[in-house]
Amino acid sequence: MLHGGRDFFSNGIHLNIIEAAPDPALESWRNINAIDDLVCEILNTMSHIVIAAMTGNAGAGGAMLALAADRVVARESVVLNPHYRSMGGLYGSEYWTYVLPRRVGSAHAQELAQACRPMGTREALSIGFVDEVVAGDAEAFVRGVTAQAVETARRADFWSLLRDKHEKRVRDERAKPLAAYRAEELARMKANFFGPDPAYHRARENFVFKGRARPAKAKPAPRAIAAV
């Protein structure tokens, strides 16, 4: 079972760590490649049926991370922000151009990506973004989805489920390799991170500091010179 924290499932790359890095563009690149690696591993996990349990909210790459799972279950109160553009026009990665359309269709995928609006679980369920919505508090939700995962693993047709999953992945890979989705997305992200337009960097700084001026970095204290 794949799940994040109580309040937030995931929001993708860590903007605070990126902002604090000596080279935010390079740290952004490292972050996006790391989360892409994780999503790729989930998509290629053929030994398990992966269930994403969204106890808390999810946004941007964190929402797409959940869609890499075979089944997505969300707590009723969860709010989703499955888009990137509000962060200075980020294109987004995490294989979103594969995992989102395969669940909601191309039209809904483009609308979600462009509209930059929050989405509740009722809408998410109606369009296929999630498979199930469960009411209740966080503890009860985790217990319920854990029991569901155990039940799935004990199904008499479990190996048939894995076979069907593998065959679907093979068909999709033949139609368009995962590496191609990743390369196309990262080409756009590279321009966001390293290109001449500073929109992403300005938006990230504004997000981290909540519109306040960036604090001046403290100068290192002078080192004492030992007497000879």
Buried (B, 14 or more C-beta within 10 A) or exposed (E): BBBBEBEBBBBBBBBEBBBEBEEBBEBBBBBBBEBBEBBBEBBEBEEBBBBBBBBBBBBBBBBBBBBBBBBBBBBEBBBBBBBBBBBBBBBBBBBBBBBBBBBBEEEBBEBBBEEEEEBBBEBBBEBEBBBBBBEEEBEEBBEBBBEBBEEBEEEEEEEEBBEEBEEEBEEBBEEEEBEEBBEBBBEBBBBBBEEEEEEBBEBBBBBBEEEEEEEEEEEEEEEEEEEE
